[in-house]
């Protein structure tokens, strides 16, 4: 019991630390096409860009970039949303040959972290989805050895929250495997607090505007 209490305390401290990092970042807001787009500039030079649906408040996109070793900007790395080359792949003649390859993307709901892997035409019984708390990762594999994927949940890592196998579930339909992980209460509180602050930022529908936070 003491160990659990200590773990929860450390986790809560880490959650608050991440909230503070978000609040101290320089944010700019843009309202466009029914989306609230937020750009974060952190004190260490890293950048994060998010997009929220104005009607549902659901997170649509989250991506990161950092300064390269030569002082320039790295390419954006997508954490939530469609891969950067996903739309282009649909129209590219060069990639049509591999259009049947599995496409892995994260697309959250308000209550769960969620990942969708398209182009997996196998029955649900073939799939195994498990959490490995010691490695802080989730592993997807098939009994026919046609697909294997190992990935982490950055949100849990940033807040130093444990990986709970009981929060994990999956379904399969239309050649798509959908893996869900129920968000812990600490994450739900963090997201609610952040969203409240983001809604108070003054945005523009014409371009980015600096929105200084306290």
Secondary structure as GFF3:
##gff-version 3
##sequence-region A 1 214
A	DSSP	alpha_helix	2	24	.	.	.	ID=ss1
A	DSSP	beta_strand	26	32	.	.	.	ID=ss2
A	DSSP	beta_strand	35	41	.	.	.	ID=ss3
A	DSSP	beta_strand	47	53	.	.	.	ID=ss4
A	DSSP	beta_strand	59	65	.	.	.	ID=ss5
A	DSSP	beta_strand	77	80	.	.	.	ID=ss6
A	DSSP	alpha_helix	86	91	.	.	.	ID=ss7
A	DSSP	three_ten_helix	96	98	.	.	.	ID=ss8
A	DSSP	beta_strand	103	106	.	.	.	ID=ss9
A	DSSP	beta_strand	112	118	.	.	.	ID=ss10
A	DSSP	three_ten_helix	124	126	.	.	.	ID=ss11
A	DSSP	beta_strand	127	132	.	.	.	ID=ss12
A	DSSP	three_ten_helix	133	135	.	.	.	ID=ss13
A	DSSP	beta_strand	137	142	.	.	.	ID=ss14
A	DSSP	beta_strand	148	151	.	.	.	ID=ss15
A	DSSP	alpha_helix	154	158	.	.	.	ID=ss16
A	DSSP	three_ten_helix	165	167	.	.	.	ID=ss17
A	DSSP	beta_strand	168	173	.	.	.	ID=ss18
A	DSSP	beta_strand	176	182	.	.	.	ID=ss19
A	DSSP	alpha_helix	185	200	.	.	.	ID=ss20
A	DSSP	beta_strand	209	211	.	.	.	ID=ss21
###
